[in-house]
Amino acid sequence: MLTHEQNRLLTEVEGDAPFGQMMRERYWMPCARSAALVADGAPQHVRLLGDNYVAFRATDGRIGMFDEACPHRGASLVLANNKDCALRCIYHGWKIDVSGEIVDVPSEGARAESFGKGIKVNTYPTFEGGGLLWVYLGKGDPPARPPIPFLDLDESRVWVCRSVSPSNWFQGVEGTIDSVHVGTLHQSWISGYKDDDSPNPSIALTLDSHPRYEVEETPYGMKAAAIRDLADGRQYLRVTNYVMPFVSLVPAGNTDREGTVFIAVPRDNHEHMLFWGFWNEDGPRIEAERDMTSGTRDPDNWVHFEEGPNRTWGQDREAMAGGHFSGMTGCIVDEDLIIQASQGVIQDRTREHLCSSDMGIGRLRRRLLDEIAAWQNGLLAIDGPIPEKVRPLDTITDGDQPWRELV
């Protein structure tokens, strides 16, 4: 278990919190789905690390990202008109072009174009990749793009949605490192993969045995391997590649060329955005994933939380009586986000009782605490080259080859 101070270091991101400051200065942060940003369309509200921003796509396709408050008197620019490669505030008509320059202040008459020249508008570098808009909130030069494999894939090979979760971001990250829960919480969904004709039949093996963990720390984060011994002497290996501070690449097929991504981005200390999706580097996403993501859900509000009077978040007890283990029948990711919300807004890790299957969780916490401490001293906890791309792995091996040589 953690101390109160350690729990605060890992969970708090607002203001002067060390982890939030490190996120600003060292990492690109996904902040919106690219598809949600339409040329001359509605600006999008973005909340990150306790602060509010506005993102929009200009007439010519460029992205602008500013502080949400108009520099005049603080009205929200999410309400602004988006036209002619600029936002025009609906309160007094101040016009700010996509580069952040104030180009028109109608109330100033002859000085309408020149008045705003000396007024600073905070703008932020962005790039689009993997169906997401990424932003850098730091003050220096942006870092290299994160080493994840789907940033340059076309839209037929990647799909991503967004949910806002009423829980701290670190609960989202820990859930992706915890492989043991896959065969428990998600068992009713995974049972559908037992058919040999399914795109990922081996994942059904998570229902039959419990893994042991092995972890390798890396300059970019860590690799967490869940190893399950099979009756025939082989091993079922699932390796999640974790890219600090919030990206987890989880296996979703018998290859390292496709997978599931979970990105738990902190809006503030109490909420996070989950960007969840699939990618396949070698072709269209597998059909089972297309089926899972079809329907009427809003891709920008994929899981909608309604706690309800009994704190059950829409759990269906009749479905449980009929054999559905969790009673959360809408979508597999509902189970993850509802469980994380049930832990409380910020889980009190001083009161938990970890067991052997939580080894990956323990190593994750120590890895990040070491990184925060190193950053406060201007250092890296683990220095070294970072690959251009890192990937997850799902495979069955004869057990002779070390898993570190496979991923």
Phi and psi in degrees as a GROMACS rama.xvg file:
@    title "Ramachandran Plot"
@    xaxis  label "Phi"
@    yaxis  label "Psi"
@TYPE xy
-99.5311  160.971  LEU-2
-79.9886  166.468  THR-3
-59.9901  -41.7066  HIS-4
-65.2798  -41.957  GLU-5
-63.4938  -40.9619  GLN-6
-62.8988  -39.6441  ASN-7
-64.106  -43.0686  ARG-8
-59.4986  -37.9512  LEU-9
-81.7392  -22.3563  LEU-10
-109.729  -30.8472  THR-11
-84.4729  134.916  GLU-12
-132.023  -6.82719  VAL-13
-84.3317  153.815  GLU-14
58.8195  -125.351  GLY-15
-90.4271  9.77621  ASP-16
-55.0758  129.886  ALA-17
-56.1835  -41.7246  PRO-18
-67.1944  -41.0305  PHE-19
-62.1439  -41.4348  GLY-20
-64.2407  -39.4433  GLN-21
-64.3167  -41.154  MET-22
-59.7551  -43.1004  MET-23
-60.1084  -45.7577  ARG-24
-85.9592  -22.0446  GLU-25
-113.832  -19.0792  ARG-26
-130.272  148.197  TYR-27
-75.1831  144.2  TRP-28
-124.187  125.672  MET-29
-69.4371  138.962  PRO-30
-133.669  -11.9947  CYS-31
-166.12  158.394  ALA-32
-76.4001  135.59  ARG-33
-57.319  -38.7987  SER-34
-65.3654  -20.3476  ALA-35
-76.9024  -12.7949  ALA-36
-103.208  107.364  LEU-37
-109.181  136.301  VAL-38
-54.7633  125.987  ALA-39
61.656  16.2369  ASP-40
-92.8799  -168.145  GLY-41
-66.367  130.089  ALA-42
-61.7669  153.077  PRO-43
-109.96  132.958  GLN-44
-76.805  133.058  HIS-45
-128.233  126.136  VAL-46
-117.785  122.895  ARG-47
-138.662  131.694  LEU-48
55.4594  31.0306  LEU-49
87.8664  0.781542  GLY-50
-116.692  157.907  ASP-51
-112.35  137.94  ASN-52
-135.086  168.941  TYR-53
-128.276  134.655  VAL-54
-122.026  142.702  ALA-55
-152.579  156.422  PHE-56
-103.812  124.047  ARG-57
-76.3528  173.081  ALA-58
-54.8392  -38.6389  THR-59
-90.989  9.68281  ASP-60
94.4709  -11.8112  GLY-61
-68.3205  156.911  ARG-62
-102.448  134.661  ILE-63
-114.698  141.327  GLY-64
-141.581  120.261  MET-65
-126.919  172.11  PHE-66
-60.6119  145.301  ASP-67
-64.65  -36.6668  GLU-68
-76.4225  127.992  ALA-69
-58.3408  136.421  CYS-70
-67.5232  -9.51462  PRO-71
-73.5303  -71.3999  HIS-72
-137.785  22.6977  ARG-73
84.5563  9.54442  GLY-74
-64.3041  151.562  ALA-75
-71.6483  127.427  SER-76
-79.1027  -5.68925  LEU-77
-63.6082  -25.1476  VAL-78
-87.2449  -2.38006  LEU-79
-70.7185  159.091  ALA-80
-75.9319  134.905  ASN-81
-110.953  104.891  ASN-82
-160.188  148.549  LYS-83
55.7873  42.7503  ASP-84
59.3866  35.9668  CYS-85
-158.794  159.165  ALA-86
-101.512  134.455  LEU-87
-116.234  117.326  ARG-88
-61.5558  134.22  CYS-89
-81.1188  -5.82054  ILE-90
-78.77  -55.1324  TYR-91
-130.835  7.16721  HIS-92
85.0949  9.5511  GLY-93
-60.1295  135.567  TRP-94
-114.055  125.096  LYS-95
-120.865  118.823  ILE-96
-77.0938  172.115  ASP-97
-61.5931  -21.6149  VAL-98
-84.6498  -7.874  SER-99
98.7032  6.05616  GLY-100
-88.2578  135.41  GLU-101
-80.7471  114.986  ILE-102
-109.011  -7.33199  VAL-103
-157.623  129.893  ASP-104
-129.429  88.7878  VAL-105
-53.5066  -33.8409  PRO-106
-69.8061  -10.0008  SER-107
-94.2608  5.72006  GLU-108
58.3951  -119.362  GLY-109
-63.6097  -22.8593  ALA-110
-94.0008  13.9515  ARG-111
-57.0386  -36.8245  ALA-112
-88.0116  -30.3776  GLU-113
-91.8667  -20.6541  SER-114
-58.6535  -39.4492  PHE-115
-85.612  1.66827  GLY-116
-59.6523  -34.5635  LYS-117
-95.8993  6.88936  GLY-118
-96.6724  125.975  ILE-119
-85.9784  130.815  LYS-120
-112.584  123.714  VAL-121
-71.5232  119.337  ASN-122
-117.953  160.811  THR-123
-136.567  136.174  TYR-124
-64.3551  143.68  PRO-125
-138.239  161.304  THR-126
-147.997  159.362  PHE-127
-111.915  133.01  GLU-128
-165.2  138.879  GLY-129
64.3822  30.6219  GLY-130
78.5371  9.57369  GLY-131
-126.537  153.19  LEU-132
-94.9915  127.95  LEU-133
-112.974  142.074  TRP-134
-130.964  148.649  VAL-135
-112.886  122.245  TYR-136
-100.675  2.07796  LEU-137
-79.5545  -179.217  GLY-138
-100.55  -19.4948  LYS-139
-96.7564  -158.268  GLY-140
-70.0814  141.534  ASP-141
-62.5617  151.301  PRO-142
-76.0044  176.565  PRO-143
-63.9246  154.09  ALA-144
-62.8318  151.425  ARG-145
-63.7191  148.731  PRO-146
-83.785  56.0063  PRO-147
-108.078  149.772  ILE-148
-84.0478  -5.98643  PRO-149
-110.848  9.39382  PHE-150
-63.8269  -30.4708  LEU-151
-105.27  9.39411  ASP-152
-77.2449  149.59  LEU-153
-78.174  170.619  ASP-154
-65.9098  -19.1634  GLU-155
-75.4432  -13.7066  SER-156
-111.772  1.48864  ARG-157
-145.569  141.344  VAL-158
-138.678  137.446  TRP-159
-146.74  143.345  VAL-160
-125.399  175.198  CYS-161
-133.526  138.079  ARG-162
-132.914  151.102  SER-163
-107.196  120.088  VAL-164
-105.319  135.951  SER-165
-83.2092  49.8788  PRO-166
-148.968  160.425  SER-167
-62.9315  147.411  ASN-168
-59.5044  -32.5543  TRP-169
-71.3307  -25.3806  PHE-170
-63.5219  -36.6865  GLN-171
-65.1692  -43.2444  GLY-172
-65.9317  -45.8884  VAL-173
-60.8183  -36.0128  GLU-174
-61.4101  -29.5329  GLY-175
-80.7387  -21.7109  THR-176
-84.9208  -21.278  ILE-177
-83.3824  95.5922  ASP-178
-78.2685  -23.6396  SER-179
-61.8629  -35.8421  VAL-180
-69.1821  -16.4608  HIS-181
-58.9188  -47.0654  VAL-182
-80.7234  -3.81612  GLY-183
-105.055  -71.5122  THR-184
-57.8723  -40.8773  LEU-185
-97.6842  15.9751  HIS-186
-61.7124  -34.5302  GLN-187
-69.1183  -32.4278  SER-188
-74.4893  -43.6182  TRP-189
-67.9067  -28.4185  ILE-190
-58.5436  -23.781  SER-191
-72.6558  -8.91363  GLY-192
-96.7146  7.11108  TYR-193
-70.8569  -21.8999  LYS-194
-63.0915  131.755  ASP-195
-62.5853  -19.292  ASP-196
-85.8257  -1.99734  ASP-197
-72.5185  157.945  SER-198
-69.3192  -19.6429  PRO-199
-142.24  66.8877  ASN-200
-66.0785  -26.5706  PRO-201
-67.8287  -23.2372  SER-202
-62.1661  -22.7781  ILE-203
-62.2249  -19.1058  ALA-204
-66.2596  -18.0686  LEU-205
-68.3225  -14.7482  THR-206
-80.1328  -19.25  LEU-207
-104.814  -13.8164  ASP-208
-156.232  162.211  SER-209
-102.45  143.093  HIS-210
-87.6961  162.98  PRO-211
-106.861  152.213  ARG-212
-105.621  143.85  TYR-213
-133.739  140.824  GLU-214
-130.243  139.18  VAL-215
-123.03  121.682  GLU-216
-82.9222  143.246  GLU-217
-132.219  165.657  THR-218
-59.7145  -28.7269  PRO-219
-93.6797  -12.3707  TYR-220
162.585  -109.121  GLY-221
-167.629  162.015  MET-222
-111.432  129.982  LYS-223
-117.302  114.303  ALA-224
-103.257  124.852  ALA-225
-101.143  118.029  ALA-226
-114.709  122.761  ILE-227
-116.993  124.486  ARG-228
-79.7598  130.605  ASP-229
-98.489  160.209  LEU-230
-62.3516  -27.3716  ALA-231
-88.9387  8.66223  ASP-232
94.1295  -11.8855  GLY-233
-82.036  177.845  ARG-234
-128.979  139.356  GLN-235
-97.3318  122.227  TYR-236
-117.368  124.282  LEU-237
-123.55  119.642  ARG-238
-117.556  119.192  VAL-239
-94.6215  130.12  THR-240
-101.275  118.796  ASN-241
-103.8  123.382  TYR-242
-109.448  113.518  VAL-243
-57.4624  147.763  MET-244
-98.9808  -8.21754  PRO-245
-137.643  6.81974  PHE-246
-102.255  126.097  VAL-247
-122.71  124.853  SER-248
-102.713  110.154  LEU-249
-109.273  138.117  VAL-250
-63.8853  146.107  PRO-251
-148.887  40.7241  ALA-252
164.994  162.096  GLY-253
-80.6284  55.7064  ASN-254
-166.08  162.576  THR-255
-97.3026  9.29257  ASP-256
-97.4562  -1.3538  ARG-257
-142.721  161.621  GLU-258
-177.51  -174.178  GLY-259
-114.89  136.356  THR-260
-112.73  136.275  VAL-261
-123.91  124.92  PHE-262
-128.007  109.533  ILE-263
-100.388  99.14  ALA-264
-100.886  125.148  VAL-265
-73.245  120.649  PRO-266
-74.8282  -42.1788  ARG-267
-163.491  -161.842  ASP-268
-68.7261  -20.4509  ASN-269
-112.795  -14.3935  HIS-270
-135.054  153.587  GLU-271
-139.49  157.003  HIS-272
-94.2709  130.91  MET-273
-103.607  117.831  LEU-274
-98.1977  119.319  PHE-275
-130.346  137.275  TRP-276
-175.493  -168.146  GLY-277
-132.232  155.621  PHE-278
-145.927  157.733  TRP-279
-144.313  113.908  ASN-280
-71.8299  -18.9008  GLU-281
-107.805  -0.571955  ASP-282
172.814  -173.529  GLY-283
-59.3906  154.459  PRO-284
-57.7342  149.99  ARG-285
-62.2869  148.837  ILE-286
-62.9256  -33.6522  GLU-287
-61.529  -35.4696  ALA-288
-72.2728  -36.7601  GLU-289
-59.7907  -42.7393  ARG-290
-63.9678  -41.4141  ASP-291
-62.648  -34.2513  MET-292
-99.2976  6.98153  THR-293
-86.9011  168.318  SER-294
118.048  -155.503  GLY-295
-105.502  6.91766  THR-296
-68.3338  147.208  ARG-297
-80.4756  118.718  ASP-298
-65.5334  -13.5142  PRO-299
-98.1397  -2.31988  ASP-300
-147.438  59.5293  ASN-301
-63.8094  -47.0374  TRP-302
-111.28  117.415  VAL-303
-103.566  122.528  HIS-304
-91.9868  125.363  PHE-305
-131.943  102.041  GLU-306
-60.3533  -41.8654  GLU-307
82.2202  163.931  GLY-308
-66.2006  -24.4465  PRO-309
-107.39  16.0326  ASN-310
53.7851  49.5068  ARG-311
-118.056  -2.98104  THR-312
52.4233  39.6209  TRP-313
79.1613  14.5939  GLY-314
-60.2748  136.786  GLN-315
-101.441  100.748  ASP-316
-70.3976  -27.5901  ARG-317
-66.4375  -40.3556  GLU-318
-63.2578  -38.1873  ALA-319
-62.2379  -42.9242  MET-320
-63.4394  -27.6735  ALA-321
-86.3162  -0.347805  GLY-322
119.615  -8.81386  GLY-323
-78.2589  120.563  HIS-324
-62.6809  -48.6517  PHE-325
-89.3903  -22.2771  SER-326
75.169  9.12623  GLY-327
-107.488  95.041  MET-328
-98.1886  -1.19632  THR-329
-73.0779  -52.1062  GLY-330
-163.17  151.445  CYS-331
-60.3177  -35.4667  ILE-332
-72.6643  -19.4321  VAL-333
-56.9642  -41.7644  ASP-334
-60.0409  -43.7087  GLU-335
-62.5413  -50.9205  ASP-336
-69.7147  -34.3952  LEU-337
-69.6514  -41.6461  ILE-338
-60.972  -42.7465  ILE-339
-64.3675  -39.417  GLN-340
-64.7812  -34.5558  ALA-341
-68.5831  -17.576  SER-342
-75.766  -6.96132  GLN-343
102.675  164.064  GLY-344
-59.3656  -46.3312  VAL-345
-128.571  112.653  ILE-346
-60.4313  135.388  GLN-347
-85.7321  96.4421  ASP-348
-79.626  -0.45256  ARG-349
-79.8716  -10.2434  THR-350
-112.469  1.93416  ARG-351
-85.3507  166.93  GLU-352
-130.712  96.7212  HIS-353
-75.3343  155.856  LEU-354
-128.305  -175.733  CYS-355
-62.1421  -30.3838  SER-356
-74.2656  -7.11156  SER-357
-93.7675  16.071  ASP-358
-59.5432  -39.9217  MET-359
-63.2127  -38.203  GLY-360
-63.8849  -44.959  ILE-361
-61.5019  -41.527  GLY-362
-68.735  -36.0026  ARG-363
-60.0771  -47.7268  LEU-364
-61.5651  -46.0686  ARG-365
-64.2348  -39.2878  ARG-366
-58.6437  -45.402  ARG-367
-74.7681  -37.8841  LEU-368
-61.4707  -39.5157  LEU-369
-64.581  -38.4195  ASP-370
-68.5902  -40.2418  GLU-371
-61.8196  -45.5425  ILE-372
-61.9415  -41.8591  ALA-373
-65.6896  -42.754  ALA-374
-61.4633  -38.438  TRP-375
-63.7081  -19.8929  GLN-376
-106.318  14.4319  ASN-377
73.0116  26.2488  GLY-378
-126.162  175.825  LEU-379
-109.787  139.826  LEU-380
-65.724  -40.3677  ALA-381
-132.07  114.035  ILE-382
-97.0289  154.138  ASP-383
150.603  171.533  GLY-384
-67.4994  146.054  PRO-385
-112.585  125.988  ILE-386
-60.0157  157.123  PRO-387
-65.4648  -35.7875  GLU-388
-141.368  139.578  LYS-389
-122.991  153.239  VAL-390
-138.699  158.517  ARG-391
-85.4245  178.479  PRO-392
-151.087  136.894  LEU-393
-132.526  114.879  ASP-394
-158.61  161.202  THR-395
-110.134  126.057  ILE-396
-121.42  166.027  THR-397
-81.0178  -3.88059  ASP-398
88.0236  -5.05309  GLY-399
-82.7679  -33.7622  ASP-400
-90.9677  127.122  GLN-401
-58.3721  139.025  PRO-402
-63.6063  -27.3013  TRP-403
-63.8761  -21.2409  ARG-404
-83.2301  -9.54181  GLU-405
-97.963  -20.0752  LEU-406
